[in-house]
Amino acid sequence: MSTELVKELRQLTGAGIMDCKRALEEAGGNVSKATEILRTQGLAKAEKKMGREAGQGLIHSYIHAGGRIGAMIELNCETDFVARTDDFRSLAHDLAMQAAAVPPRFLTADELSDEARAAGIEEFGDEKRFLETAVFMSQPFIKEPRRSIDDVVRDAISKVGENIIVRRVARFEVGEATNAQQEEQGK
């Protein structure tokens, strides 16, 4: 494989030189196929790392619409070294921007009670639509709608080589009633 192709694939994926070379050989020099091969390999590596402790990280905020909408996210990783990298900070920024753009009700589908799931399915018409709207990790990523937030985080895990966990997400909008205020008004 040519050095230029290997370099291009490395810039696209962040994978190691030898991994890029092997993927290009397997893909017959096709960069898009090689990218998919590396992504699949990265997801397998990410699965292995997902159980590891992630006690470092950062809290990132994003303010939008002239200061009327804001979001904060706590994103954790295994080491403070990774937390300081541009890739990790960029991921935190993108996830906070996602939370500002599409208000999540839940972080993961695991935290849904049977009642909340049933009410969401009734409200949105089907489970898939409910999860894609109300559950942060299931939402389509605003920059690449074909991929979920979970997919984006898994890709980041394979790229940085550490487990990454979205611990908390909060969204604020000027004039928006809190859950307690909404419950009080419902009485």
N, C-alpha and C positions, 0 to 999 in steps of 0.2 A: 504494500500500500504506500501511496505517496505521503511524504511528510506533511504536505498541505492538508490532505484529507484528515489525517490523524489530528493535526492541530485544530482544524475546523470542528471536528467532533468533540475534541477536548474542551473547546471554548463553549460549545453548545450544552454539554452535559456536566462538565466538571469532573469527569471520570479520569482515572489514571491513564498514562500513555499506553501501557501494555494492554489494558482493558479496551481502550479505543481501537488499538491495532487489531486485537482478536475479534472484536465486534465487526469491524470493517471487513476483515477476511471472511467471517461467517456470512456477512450480508452481501458479499461480492462487490464491495466498493460503494454500495448505496448508503448514503449518509442517513436518510430517514429510517431505513430498516435497521441500521446500526444503532441509531438513537433508541429505537424501540427495544432492541436486544438489551442495551445497557439499562434501560428503564426497568425491564422485567427482572434483570439480574439485581438491580438496586432494590427493587421491591422485596425480593427474597431476602436480601441482606437486612433490609429494614425490619422485616418480620422477626428476625432473630434478635434485633436490638430493642424491640418494643417493650420487653419486660424489665429492662434495666432501669435502675434508679436515676431520676432526673431531678436533682436538687438545686441546680444552678439556673441561671436564665436572666430574664429581664421583664420589666413592665413597660409597655409602650403605649403611648396615647396618640390618637389621631383626631384632629378637629376639622370639620367640614362645614360648608355652607355659611361662610362668614361668622363662624363661631356658634351656630345654632344647633349643630349636631356634633357629638363627640363619642369616641369609644376608647376603652382601655382594655388591654389584653395582658395576661400573665402567660409568658411562654417560657417553658423550662427545658433545659438540656442537662447533660451530665457534667460538663466542666465550664468554668468561667472563661476558658480560652475560646470555646465555641461561641459562647454568649456574646463575645466581643467581635466576632467576625461579621463582615459585611453581609454574607449570605443569611446569617441568622437574624440580623437586624432588619434586613429587607423582608424576610418572611414575617417578622413581627409587625412591620409596617403594613404589609399587604393584608394580614389577618385583621388588624385593627381597622383598616379601611373597609374590609368586608363587613365587619360588625356594624360600622357606621352606615353602610349602604343598605344592608339587609338585616333588620333587627331580629336577632335570634331569641327564642323563648327558652331554649334548652341548649346545653353544650353538646351532649351526646345522646344518642337514642337509648343508651343504657339507663339514663336517669329518668326515663318516662315511666310513670305508673300506668297500670292498665286503664285507669279512668282517664288520664291525660291523653293516652294514645287513642282511646275510643272517641273522646271529645274532639281531638284533632282530626281524626278520620272523618267524623261527621261534619266538621266545619269546612274541611278542604275537599271532601268528596272521595279521596282515596289516600291510602297510607303513604305512597311514594311522594305525592304532592305535599302532604303534610310534613314529612320528614325533610324534604328539600326546602321548605319554607321556614319551618320553625326550629329545626335542629342545626346548630352551627356547623358541626363537622360533616353534615350531609348536604349542606347547601352547595349549589354550583358556584365555583370560584368566579368572581366578577371579571377577572382578566382572561379567563379561559373557561367559559361556561360548560364545556364538555367534561370538565374535571371537577370533582368535589373537593372541599376543603381537606378532607381526610387524604385524598390523593396527593394534594399539594404538600401536606405535612410528611407523608411517607416518602415522597421524592426528596424532600429536604433531609430526612433521616439518612437516606442512602447517599446523599451528596456530602453531608458533614461527617458521617460516620458515627453519630451518636443518637441515642434516643431523644426525641423531642415530644413534649406533651403540652397541649394547650390546656392550662390549668383553670383559668377563669376568663370570662368575657363580660364586659359591662358596656351598655350603650346609654347615652343621655341625649335628650332632645329638649330644647327650651319649650316650656309650656306643657310638656307631656306629663300626664298623671302617673304617679307611681302605682304599683299593684295594690298597696294599702289604701290609697285614695280611691282607686277604682272599686275595690271591695266595699268601702264606706259608702260610695255613691249608689252602689247596687242595693243597699239595705233600705 
